[in-house]
Amino acid sequence: AIDQGGIAETSRPGVYQEMGITHFCLPNVPALVPRTASHALTATLLPFLLQVEDDPLKVPELRQGAYLLLGQKGGHLE
């Protein structure tokens, strides 16, 4: 979100074109459509959370991001 600084170097508040890309950087857009935002967040996160619940060690994103897991250093756990 732009109120958190944006996700690209060219991010700044507002709607504008830069380098051939339309930027839509408005603060707190999910608040404008809370029900839709909740459904989108659930649809995105639920499969991941269910996978984590099932077996966190089988989630590659967690394994690679782990600093220490099962007494081993880093995310290169095989």
Buried (B, 14 or more C-beta within 10 A) or exposed (E): EBEEEBEEEEBEEEEEEEEEEEBEBEEEEEEEEEEEBEEEEEEEEEEEEEBBEEEEEEBEEBBEEBEEBEEEEEBEEE
